[in-house]
Amino acid sequence: MALDLDALETSFDLVAPRGDELMDVFYARLFTTAPAVQPLFARADMRRQKAMLLRALVLLRQSLRDLDAIVPTLRGLGARHAAYGAEPSHYPVVGAVLIASMAQIAGPEWQPEHEDAWAEAYSIVAGEMLIGAAEVELPEAA
């Protein structure tokens, strides 16, 4: 399935001016929806964590028309997340929470096609991150 680039770009541009608020909403929702992940952030500087996630989303927005270029970055990110204790089961929850947070920030301008486009894009991103996580775990299992 091809990504709906127009829907992704348009919807991201709706939330980008409120990026800090998006990060606040995202982490509040994440810790409410999945309290089991909160200990993964116990030692994190949350201001820095929020800034890194926002930068990653901006990079994704800038790379939508050439996702292959960021595959190594996504796999490295997945490897780092595995080292932090992220599990494959966390990825669907994070995606749903991120998309819901974007919808909340965008308000009535958020459209069903935005939701669908982000679900597809997140699936690709998460898939590459999980490949990176698995590559780190393979030597340990051998």
ROTIRO-704181 format. One record per residue: z negated, y negated, x negated of N, C-alpha, C in turn; residue in one letter. Coordinates in Angstrom, 3 decimals, decimal comma, padded with zeros to 6 digits. Each point is the difference from the previous one (the first is absolute). Layout:
// residues N
<node <Z Y X> <Z Y X> <Z Y X> A>,
...
This chain:
// residues 142
<node <000,000 001,185 -000,845> <000,000 -001,185 000,845> <000,000 -001,247 -000,889> M>,
<node <000,877 -000,920 000,261> <000,084 -001,237 -000,765> <-001,089 -000,960 000,467> A>,
<node <-000,545 -000,732 -000,940> <-001,023 -000,981 000,338> <000,626 -001,175 000,743> L>,
<node <-000,735 -000,539 000,961> <000,412 -001,204 000,707> <-000,466 -001,192 -000,840> D>,
<node <000,823 -000,375 -000,958> <-000,378 -001,036 -000,958> <-000,273 -001,338 000,669> L>,
<node <000,794 -000,347 000,990> <-000,217 -001,277 000,686> <-001,365 -000,027 000,681> D>,
<node <-000,356 001,083 000,670> <-001,302 000,058 000,677> <-001,144 -000,044 -001,013> A>,
<node <000,158 000,689 -001,124> <-001,041 -000,002 -001,031> <-000,173 -001,398 -000,594> L>,
<node <001,095 -000,625 -000,351> <-000,076 -001,323 -000,622> <-000,529 -001,040 000,985> E>,
<node <000,512 000,011 001,209> <-000,436 -000,958 001,010> <-001,481 000,156 000,304> T>,
<node <-000,435 001,225 000,183> <-001,406 000,226 000,353> <-000,929 -000,322 -001,166> S>,
<node <000,403 000,325 -001,220> <-000,841 -000,350 -001,139> <-000,103 -001,516 -000,128> F>,
<node <001,095 -000,675 000,229> <-000,019 -001,458 -000,089> <-000,886 -000,636 001,070> D>,
<node <-000,263 000,716 001,085> <-000,937 -000,485 001,021> <-001,439 000,021 -000,504> L>,
<node <-000,340 001,001 -000,790> <-001,397 000,164 -000,427> <-000,280 -000,568 -001,383> V>,
<node <001,032 -000,174 -000,822> <-000,197 -000,437 -001,389> <-000,784 -001,303 -000,132> A>,
<node <000,254 -001,004 000,842> <-000,772 -001,239 -000,151> <-001,505 000,181 000,259> P>,
<node <-000,354 001,088 000,625> <-001,409 000,283 000,301> <-000,450 001,255 -000,753> R>,
<node <000,490 000,134 -001,230> <-000,262 001,193 -000,799> <-001,467 000,274 -000,237> G>,
<node <-000,776 -001,035 -000,303> <-001,428 000,215 -000,233> <-000,681 000,520 001,264> D>,
<node <000,362 -000,571 001,126> <-000,563 000,454 001,272> <000,437 001,434 000,301> E>,
<node <001,247 000,319 -000,314> <000,496 001,365 000,189> <-000,856 000,985 -000,787> L>,
<node <-000,308 -000,337 -001,237> <-000,808 000,900 -000,835> <-001,412 000,157 000,575> M>,
<node <-000,588 -001,095 000,480> <-001,330 000,077 000,608> <000,021 000,903 001,229> D>,
<node <000,999 -000,188 000,851> <000,124 000,813 001,218> <000,245 001,455 -000,375> V>,
<node <000,882 000,240 -000,966> <000,313 001,364 -000,399> <-001,248 000,748 -000,469> F>,
<node <-000,736 -000,565 -000,939> <-001,151 000,727 -000,535> <-001,108 000,147 001,029> Y>,
<node <-000,206 -000,994 000,853> <-000,997 000,136 001,068> <000,394 001,146 000,938> A>,
<node <001,274 000,044 000,375> <000,484 001,080 000,870> <-000,086 001,354 -000,702> R>,
<node <000,378 000,042 -001,271> <-000,016 001,259 -000,735> <-001,411 000,576 -000,055> L>,
<node <-000,980 -000,831 -000,321> <-001,362 000,492 -000,140> <-000,621 000,361 001,351> F>,
<node <000,504 -000,605 001,070> <-000,456 000,362 001,345> <000,674 001,292 000,455> T>,
<node <001,291 000,106 -000,235> <000,780 001,160 000,435> <-000,293 001,243 -000,829> T>,
<node <-000,164 -000,198 -001,288> <-000,194 001,128 -000,926> <-001,176 -000,299 -000,942> A>,
<node <-001,209 000,027 000,523> <-001,155 -000,340 -000,849> <-000,136 000,910 -001,220> P>,
<node <000,578 001,174 000,050> <-000,088 000,927 -001,138> <000,711 -000,539 -001,238> A>,
<node <000,935 -000,950 000,153> <000,687 -000,543 -001,169> <-000,775 -001,133 -000,651> V>,
<node <-000,965 -000,564 000,697> <-000,724 -001,149 -000,542> <-000,648 000,290 -001,356> Q>,
<node <-000,574 001,187 -000,221> <-000,568 000,263 -001,331> <001,018 -000,068 -001,140> P>,
<node <001,271 000,193 000,294> <001,028 -000,119 -001,039> <000,069 -001,427 -000,552> L>,
<node <-000,522 -000,949 000,761> <000,048 -001,409 -000,387> <-001,364 -000,530 -000,434> F>,
<node <-000,973 000,892 -000,142> <-001,370 -000,413 -000,295> <-000,103 -000,840 -001,271> A>,
<node <000,810 000,311 -000,986> <-000,085 -000,714 -001,277> <001,133 -001,008 -000,172> R>,
<node <000,780 -000,176 001,049> <001,158 -000,903 -000,081> <-000,416 -001,449 000,255> A>,
<node <000,646 -000,885 -000,710> <-000,091 -001,430 000,292> <000,964 -000,224 001,172> D>,
<node <-000,534 -000,178 001,198> <000,857 -000,028 001,184> <000,954 -001,192 000,012> M>,
<node <-000,377 -001,095 -000,603> <000,928 -001,132 -000,072> <001,223 000,411 -000,833> R>,
<node <-000,259 000,664 -001,114> <001,088 000,478 -000,862> <000,800 001,086 000,711> R>,
<node <-000,685 000,899 000,681> <000,655 001,080 000,735> <000,953 -000,557 001,050> Q>,
<node <-000,457 -000,980 000,751> <000,836 -000,615 001,029> <001,214 -000,681 -000,623> K>,
<node <-000,214 -000,674 -001,124> <001,109 -000,679 -000,677> <001,035 001,010 -000,496> A>,
<node <-000,478 001,135 -000,517> <000,935 001,023 -000,495> <000,815 000,595 001,142> M>,
<node <-000,643 000,279 001,125> <000,744 000,550 001,130> <001,023 -001,010 000,508> L>,
<node <-000,395 -001,241 000,094> <000,939 -001,015 000,454> <001,184 -000,115 -000,963> L>,
<node <-000,264 000,049 -001,300> <001,100 -000,037 -000,982> <000,915 001,214 000,163> R>,
<node <-000,589 001,154 000,275> <000,818 001,204 000,190> <000,896 -000,149 001,233> A>,
<node <-000,531 -000,595 001,054> <000,811 -000,215 001,205> <001,119 -001,009 -000,263> L>,
<node <-000,307 -001,030 -000,762> <001,033 -000,981 -000,354> <001,085 000,668 -000,847> V>,
<node <-000,399 000,824 -000,956> <000,974 000,738 -000,812> <000,877 000,886 000,890> L>,
<node <-000,617 000,675 000,934> <000,767 000,834 000,928> <000,998 -000,852 000,775> L>,
<node <-000,450 -001,131 000,516> <000,889 -000,901 000,755> <001,181 -000,433 -000,873> R>,
<node <-000,268 -000,321 -001,257> <001,055 -000,457 -000,907> <000,937 001,135 -000,396> Q>,
<node <-000,460 001,239 000,127> <000,766 001,161 -000,477> <000,639 000,813 001,113> S>,
<node <-000,104 -000,449 001,233> <000,486 000,789 001,133> <001,469 000,397 -000,125> L>,
<node <000,784 -000,843 -000,593> <001,430 000,278 -000,089> <000,359 000,866 -001,195> R>,
<node <-001,013 000,349 -000,806> <000,213 000,902 -001,138> <-001,306 000,746 -000,283> D>,
<node <-000,404 000,840 000,927> <-001,268 000,723 -000,143> <-000,022 000,919 -001,211> L>,
<node <001,166 000,502 -000,383> <000,038 000,887 -001,168> <-000,582 -000,668 -001,238> D>,
<node <000,133 -001,328 -000,076> <-000,486 -000,729 -001,168> <-001,523 000,035 -000,118> A>,
<node <-000,697 000,187 001,120> <-001,461 -000,007 -000,074> <-000,621 001,397 000,110> I>,
<node <000,831 001,028 000,021> <-000,532 001,364 000,073> <-000,980 000,281 -001,139> V>,
<node <000,314 -000,342 -001,257> <-000,985 000,264 -001,063> <-001,326 -000,734 000,238> P>,
<node <000,079 -001,212 000,504> <-001,212 -000,771 000,307> <-000,800 000,693 001,094> T>,
<node <000,679 000,458 001,042> <-000,680 000,682 001,108> <-000,649 001,298 -000,465> L>,
<node <000,699 000,743 -000,843> <-000,570 001,259 -000,499> <-001,207 -000,265 -000,897> R>,
<node <000,078 -001,034 -000,817> <-001,147 -000,372 -000,822> <-001,177 -000,436 000,844> G>,
<node <000,285 -000,718 001,057> <-001,042 -000,422 000,932> <-000,655 001,213 000,658> L>,
<node <000,810 000,961 000,373> <-000,528 001,231 000,589> <-000,883 000,757 -000,969> G>,
<node <000,405 000,050 -001,255> <-000,806 000,673 -001,026> <-001,341 -000,696 -000,165> A>,
<node <000,014 -001,337 -000,035> <-001,257 -000,744 -000,125> <-000,903 000,220 001,214> R>,
<node <000,618 000,006 001,190> <-000,804 000,212 001,207> <-000,630 001,392 000,009> H>,
<node <000,725 000,985 -000,492> <-000,573 001,354 -000,084> <-001,209 -000,010 -000,928> A>,
<node <000,096 -000,726 -001,101> <-001,118 -000,086 -000,945> <-001,204 -000,698 000,632> A>,
<node <000,258 -000,901 000,953> <-001,097 -000,694 000,687> <-000,636 000,869 001,082> Y>,
<node <000,662 001,114 000,328> <-000,533 000,889 001,024> <000,756 -000,018 001,317> G>,
<node <001,107 -000,727 000,050> <000,805 -000,005 001,225> <000,576 001,393 000,221> A>,
<node <000,001 000,414 001,240> <000,507 001,319 000,381> <001,240 -000,153 000,875> E>,
<node <000,857 000,997 000,019> <001,196 -000,083 000,850> <-000,319 -000,324 001,468> P>,
<node <-001,127 000,477 000,490> <-000,365 -000,263 001,398> <-000,319 -001,468 000,263> S>,
<node <-000,255 -000,773 -001,041> <-000,294 -001,427 000,175> <001,261 -000,805 000,304> H>,
<node <001,132 000,459 -000,481> <001,227 -000,790 000,092> <000,422 -000,330 001,433> Y>,
<node <000,007 000,946 000,932> <000,396 -000,356 001,369> <-000,940 -001,023 000,637> P>,
<node <-001,284 000,112 -000,296> <-000,979 -000,940 000,562> <000,248 -001,392 -000,559> V>,
<node <000,191 -000,082 -001,308> <000,257 -001,290 -000,635> <001,266 -000,632 000,587> V>,
<node <001,040 000,783 000,170> <001,241 -000,526 000,568> <-000,183 -000,535 001,402> G>,
<node <-000,673 000,768 000,834> <-000,228 -000,436 001,387> <-000,834 -001,275 000,040> A>,
<node <-001,024 -000,062 -000,835> <-000,865 -001,176 -000,038> <000,766 -001,215 -000,531> V>,
<node <000,820 000,205 -001,020> <000,785 -001,106 -000,543> <000,951 -000,554 001,049> L>,
<node <000,703 000,864 000,670> <000,966 -000,450 001,010> <-000,709 -000,690 001,158> I>,
<node <-001,129 000,547 000,442> <-000,769 -000,641 001,078> <-000,512 -001,364 -000,441> A>,
<node <-000,393 -000,107 -001,251> <-000,485 -001,282 -000,526> <001,126 -001,026 -000,045> S>,
<node <001,179 000,434 -000,418> <001,152 -000,900 -000,024> <000,334 -000,471 001,416> M>,
<node <-000,045 000,913 000,945> <000,285 -000,357 001,391> <-001,014 -001,021 000,515> A>,
<node <-001,262 000,200 -000,345> <-001,040 -000,936 000,442> <000,254 -001,398 -000,573> Q>,
<node <000,309 -000,069 -001,275> <000,225 -001,292 -000,646> <001,263 -000,672 000,549> I>,
<node <001,043 000,770 000,225> <001,264 -000,567 000,508> <-000,120 -000,454 001,446> A>,
<node <-000,892 000,634 000,747> <-000,192 -000,385 001,398> <001,189 000,354 000,865> G>,
<node <000,291 -000,850 000,988> <001,050 000,330 000,971> <001,407 000,070 -000,581> P>,
<node <000,183 -000,488 -001,214> <001,326 000,089 -000,618> <000,297 001,399 -000,534> E>,
<node <-001,031 000,836 -000,114> <000,163 001,380 -000,477> <000,727 000,798 001,068> W>,
<node <001,036 000,700 -000,387> <000,843 000,738 000,932> <-000,067 001,496 -000,275> Q>,
<node <000,329 000,828 000,997> <000,001 001,453 -000,214> <000,876 000,426 -001,180> P>,
<node <001,119 -000,691 -000,218> <000,859 000,376 -001,128> <-000,673 -000,297 -001,338> E>,
<node <-000,917 -000,956 -000,038> <-000,760 -000,265 -001,227> <-000,915 001,183 -000,292> H>,
<node <-000,670 000,451 001,033> <-000,900 001,159 -000,130> <000,755 001,226 -000,512> E>,
<node <001,138 000,274 000,612> <000,811 001,160 -000,395> <000,502 -000,128 -001,437> D>,
<node <000,443 -001,197 -000,355> <000,538 -000,217 -001,346> <-001,089 000,183 -001,053> A>,
<node <-001,201 -000,508 000,275> <-001,089 000,145 -000,968> <-000,483 001,439 -000,074> W>,
<node <000,006 000,704 001,103> <-000,392 001,415 -000,037> <000,951 000,777 -000,906> A>,
<node <001,284 -000,270 000,107> <000,995 000,674 -000,835> <-000,164 -000,403 -001,468> E>,
<node <-000,148 -001,288 -000,251> <-000,154 -000,463 -001,386> <-001,285 000,549 -000,616> A>,
<node <-001,079 -000,002 000,767> <-001,266 000,515 -000,524> <000,120 001,491 -000,313> Y>,
<node <000,724 000,714 000,819> <000,204 001,426 -000,244> <000,678 000,225 -001,353> S>,
<node <000,972 -000,814 -000,319> <000,707 000,114 -001,281> <-000,944 -000,362 -001,149> I>,
<node <-000,714 -001,106 000,147> <-000,926 -000,448 -001,045> <-001,080 001,054 -000,234> V>,
<node <-000,616 000,469 001,079> <-001,062 001,001 -000,124> <000,539 001,284 -000,622> A>,
<node <001,200 000,382 000,378> <000,599 001,206 -000,570> <000,148 -000,099 -001,508> G>,
<node <000,455 -001,138 -000,480> <000,143 -000,187 -001,449> <-001,367 -000,053 -000,681> E>,
<node <-000,960 -000,642 000,640> <-001,347 -000,052 -000,579> <-000,608 001,401 -000,072> M>,
<node <000,230 000,795 001,013> <-000,525 001,370 -000,002> <000,665 000,862 -001,072> L>,
<node <001,271 -000,244 -000,274> <000,662 000,700 -001,103> <-000,699 -000,365 -001,312> I>,
<node <-000,267 -001,284 -000,181> <-000,699 -000,442 -001,204> <-001,387 000,598 -000,107> G>,
<node <-000,702 000,093 001,116> <-001,339 000,603 000,005> <000,080 001,477 -000,352> A>,
<node <000,985 000,694 000,532> <000,151 001,433 -000,269> <000,368 000,260 -001,451> A>,
<node <000,785 -000,884 -000,585> <000,384 000,178 -001,411> <-001,218 -000,082 -000,909> E>,
<node <-000,963 -000,832 000,363> <-001,238 -000,108 -000,783> <-000,842 001,244 000,171> V>,
<node <-000,022 000,544 001,205> <-000,850 001,138 000,303> <000,576 001,319 -000,507> E>,
<node <001,296 000,079 -000,206> <000,617 001,245 -000,415> <-000,569 000,564 -001,310> L>,
<node <-000,139 -000,791 -001,055> <-000,526 000,561 -001,244> <-001,412 000,560 000,157> P>,
<node <-000,827 -000,610 000,849> <-001,355 000,477 000,208> <-000,006 001,355 000,690> E>,
<node <000,979 000,224 000,890> <000,055 001,244 000,759> <000,568 001,143 -000,848> A>,
<node <000,720 -000,333 -001,036> <000,646 001,032 -000,822> <-000,974 000,763 -000,848> A>,
